[in-house]
C-alpha cells in the first residue's frame, strides 16, 4: 500500500467518539489485511476541537465557528479527504464544504446508501433535536420513527452528561429505555444518529446502525481506491 494517503479527522465532538472512530479505523485496516507493515498506515491528522455540543433547538452561527476553524486547520495539511466525527454538523455539510478545498465525506449520503443496500424499510432516529427535526436521516421509502419532544430533551441531556463523564451508566440506561420503546413500536433498527450514542450503545444487544462504523467503511473505501491509484 502507498504511504502517501493522508486523512484529516475533525473530532472532539465528543472526544470518546473520536477515539472510538480512530480505534475502529485502525482495527479495520488490519482486519481487511490492508497493512503489511507500519509504513502502510495512512497519515492521520486528528484535530480534536473543543466545540460546543450541537444539542440545542437553536444552533447559532457562532456555534459553527469552531467547526469551520477546525476544518481550515486540517485543510492546511492538504489531506486527501476529511472525516467529521459528528452527526449534527452534517446538517451544514454544504456550507462547510465551501470553506475548504479538501473533500469532506458526506455522512448523509453514506447512510442513505447503507440503508438502500441493506433494504432497510424503517428506523428509529436516535439523535439530537436538530438531527431529528431537520430530517438528516429522513429518506424516501423509509419509515422514520422519531423521539417526541420530551424524549429529545432527555436524550440531549444524556449526551451532555455523558460527554462530561457524569453518571455514564445512567445516561446509557435512559437511552436504552427509549430505544426499546420504538423497537416495540415496530422500528426495524435504530440509527445511532449521534456519535455519543454510538459509544453509549456499542455493546447493547439491540438492532442498530452504528454511524461510526459507516464512517469507518467510507474511509476504508477511499483508502483502497487511493492506494490503487497511487500504484
C-alpha positions as CSV (number, residue, x, y, z in Angstrom):
1,X,0.0,0.0,0.0
2,X,1.1,3.6,-0.7
3,X,2.3,5.6,2.3
4,X,1.1,8.8,0.7
5,X,-2.5,8.7,1.8
6,X,-3.4,11.5,4.3
7,X,-6.6,11.6,6.2
8,X,-8.0,14.6,8.2
9,X,-10.3,13.9,11.1
10,X,-12.4,16.7,12.7
11,X,-13.1,15.3,16.2
12,X,-13.5,16.1,19.8
13,X,-17.3,16.2,19.4
14,X,-17.0,14.4,21.7
15,X,-13.5,13.0,22.3
16,X,-14.6,9.5,23.2
17,X,-16.4,9.1,19.9
18,X,-13.3,10.3,18.1
19,X,-11.2,7.8,20.0
20,X,-13.7,5.1,19.1
21,X,-13.6,6.1,15.4
22,X,-9.8,6.1,15.3
23,X,-9.5,2.7,17.1
24,X,-12.1,1.1,14.8
25,X,-10.4,2.5,11.7
26,X,-7.0,1.0,12.7
27,X,-8.7,-2.3,13.5
28,X,-10.5,-2.4,10.2
29,X,-7.4,-1.6,8.2
30,X,-5.7,-4.6,9.9
31,X,-8.8,-6.9,9.6
32,X,-9.0,-6.2,5.9
33,X,-5.3,-7.1,5.5
34,X,-4.5,-3.6,4.1
35,X,-1.5,-3.2,6.3
36,X,1.7,-5.3,5.7
37,X,4.0,-3.1,7.8
38,X,3.7,0.1,9.8
39,X,4.6,2.3,6.8
40,X,1.4,1.1,5.1
41,X,-0.9,3.0,7.5
42,X,-2.3,6.3,6.2
43,X,-1.1,9.5,7.8
44,X,-3.9,10.6,10.1
45,X,-4.3,14.1,11.4
46,X,-6.8,14.4,14.2
47,X,-8.0,17.9,15.1
48,X,-9.9,17.3,18.4
49,X,-11.7,20.6,18.8
50,X,-13.4,22.0,22.0
51,X,-16.5,22.9,20.1
52,X,-20.0,23.3,21.7
53,X,-22.3,20.3,21.7
54,X,-24.9,20.9,19.0
55,X,-27.7,19.6,21.2
56,X,-30.0,22.6,21.4
57,X,-33.0,23.6,19.4
58,X,-31.3,26.7,18.0
59,X,-27.8,26.5,16.6
60,X,-26.2,29.9,16.1
61,X,-23.6,31.0,13.5
62,X,-21.1,31.4,16.4
63,X,-21.6,27.7,17.3
64,X,-20.3,26.7,13.9
65,X,-17.2,28.9,14.1
66,X,-15.0,26.3,15.9
67,X,-16.0,23.7,13.3
68,X,-15.1,26.0,10.4
69,X,-11.8,26.9,12.1
70,X,-11.1,23.2,12.8
71,X,-11.7,22.3,9.2
72,X,-9.5,25.1,7.9
73,X,-6.7,24.0,10.2
74,X,-7.0,20.5,8.7
75,X,-7.1,21.9,5.2
76,X,-3.6,23.3,5.6
77,X,-2.2,19.8,5.9
78,X,-3.6,19.0,2.4
79,X,-5.3,15.7,3.3
80,X,-6.9,13.6,0.6
81,X,-10.2,13.9,2.5
82,X,-11.7,15.0,5.8
83,X,-14.0,13.0,8.1
84,X,-16.2,14.9,10.6
85,X,-16.9,12.6,13.5
86,X,-20.2,14.1,14.4
87,X,-23.7,13.7,13.0
88,X,-25.5,17.0,13.6
89,X,-22.7,19.0,12.0
90,X,-23.6,17.3,8.7
91,X,-26.8,19.4,8.5
92,X,-24.3,22.1,7.5
93,X,-22.3,19.9,5.1
94,X,-22.7,22.1,2.0
95,X,-21.8,25.3,3.9
96,X,-18.8,23.7,5.5
97,X,-17.5,22.2,2.2
98,X,-17.4,25.7,0.7
99,X,-15.0,26.7,3.4
100,X,-12.3,24.2,2.5
101,X,-10.8,22.8,-0.7
102,X,-10.4,19.3,0.8
103,X,-13.3,17.0,0.1
104,X,-15.4,16.2,3.2
105,X,-17.1,12.8,3.4
106,X,-20.9,13.3,3.2
107,X,-22.3,11.2,6.0
108,X,-25.9,11.6,5.0
109,X,-25.1,10.2,1.5
110,X,-23.2,7.3,3.1
111,X,-26.1,6.5,5.4
112,X,-28.6,6.6,2.6
113,X,-26.5,4.2,0.5
114,X,-26.2,1.8,3.5
115,X,-30.0,1.8,4.1
116,X,-30.7,1.1,0.4
117,X,-28.0,-1.6,0.2
118,X,-29.4,-3.4,3.3
119,X,-33.0,-3.0,2.2
120,X,-34.0,-1.3,5.5
121,X,-37.6,0.0,5.4
122,X,-38.0,1.5,8.9
123,X,-35.7,3.0,11.5
124,X,-35.8,4.9,14.8
125,X,-33.7,8.0,14.6
126,X,-31.8,8.4,17.8
127,X,-30.3,11.9,17.5
128,X,-30.1,15.5,18.7
129,X,-33.2,17.7,18.2
130,X,-31.9,19.3,15.0
131,X,-30.8,16.0,13.5
132,X,-34.2,14.6,14.1
133,X,-36.4,17.7,13.3
134,X,-34.4,18.7,10.2
135,X,-34.5,15.2,8.9
136,X,-30.9,14.5,8.4
137,X,-31.7,10.8,8.1
138,X,-35.1,11.1,6.6
139,X,-35.2,9.3,3.2
140,X,-37.9,8.4,0.7
141,X,-39.5,5.0,1.1
142,X,-38.0,4.5,4.6
143,X,-40.4,5.0,7.6
144,X,-38.9,7.1,10.3
145,X,-39.7,6.8,14.0
146,X,-38.7,10.0,15.8
147,X,-38.3,10.7,19.6
148,X,-41.0,13.0,20.9
149,X,-40.1,16.4,22.4
150,X,-39.9,15.1,26.0
151,X,-37.6,12.3,24.9
152,X,-35.4,14.7,22.8
153,X,-34.8,16.7,26.0
154,X,-33.8,13.6,27.9
155,X,-31.5,12.5,25.1
156,X,-29.9,15.9,24.8
157,X,-29.1,16.0,28.5
158,X,-27.8,12.4,28.3
159,X,-25.4,13.4,25.6
160,X,-24.2,16.5,27.6
161,X,-23.8,14.5,30.8
162,X,-22.1,11.5,29.1
163,X,-19.6,13.8,27.4
164,X,-18.5,15.3,30.8
165,X,-18.4,11.8,32.4
166,X,-21.4,12.3,34.7
167,X,-23.3,9.1,35.7
168,X,-22.5,7.4,32.4
169,X,-24.4,4.2,33.2
170,X,-27.5,6.2,34.0
171,X,-27.2,8.0,30.6
172,X,-26.9,4.6,28.9
173,X,-30.0,3.3,30.6
174,X,-32.1,6.3,29.8
175,X,-31.1,6.0,26.1
176,X,-31.5,2.2,26.1
177,X,-35.1,2.6,27.5
178,X,-36.2,5.0,24.8
179,X,-34.7,2.7,22.1
180,X,-36.6,-0.3,23.4
181,X,-39.9,1.6,23.2
182,X,-39.5,2.2,19.5
183,X,-38.3,-1.3,18.7
184,X,-41.5,-2.5,20.3
185,X,-43.5,0.0,18.2
186,X,-42.1,-1.6,15.1
187,X,-38.9,0.1,14.2
188,X,-36.7,-2.4,12.3
189,X,-33.5,-0.9,13.5
190,X,-32.0,2.2,15.3
191,X,-29.9,4.7,13.6
192,X,-27.4,5.9,16.2
193,X,-27.6,9.4,14.9
194,X,-25.2,11.0,17.4
195,X,-21.6,9.7,17.9
196,X,-22.1,9.7,21.7
197,X,-25.0,7.2,21.2
198,X,-22.7,5.0,19.2
199,X,-20.3,4.9,22.2
200,X,-23.1,4.5,24.7
201,X,-24.8,1.6,23.0
202,X,-21.9,-0.1,21.3
203,X,-22.3,-3.2,23.5
204,X,-26.1,-3.3,23.6
205,X,-27.9,-6.3,22.0
206,X,-30.4,-4.3,20.0
207,X,-30.7,-3.9,16.2
208,X,-28.7,-0.8,15.4
209,X,-26.8,1.1,12.7
210,X,-23.6,2.5,14.2
211,X,-22.8,5.7,12.3
212,X,-19.1,5.4,13.4
213,X,-19.0,2.1,11.5
214,X,-20.4,3.7,8.4
215,X,-17.8,6.5,8.6
216,X,-15.0,3.9,9.0
217,X,-16.3,1.9,6.0
218,X,-16.3,5.2,3.9
219,X,-12.7,5.9,4.8
220,X,-11.6,2.3,4.0
221,X,-13.3,2.5,0.6
222,X,-11.4,5.7,-0.2
223,X,-8.2,4.3,1.2
224,X,-8.4,1.3,-1.1
225,X,-9.3,3.5,-4.1
226,X,-6.4,6.0,-3.4
227,X,-3.9,3.2,-2.8
228,X,-4.8,1.6,-6.2
229,X,-4.5,5.0,-7.9
230,X,-1.0,5.5,-6.5
231,X,0.4,2.2,-7.6
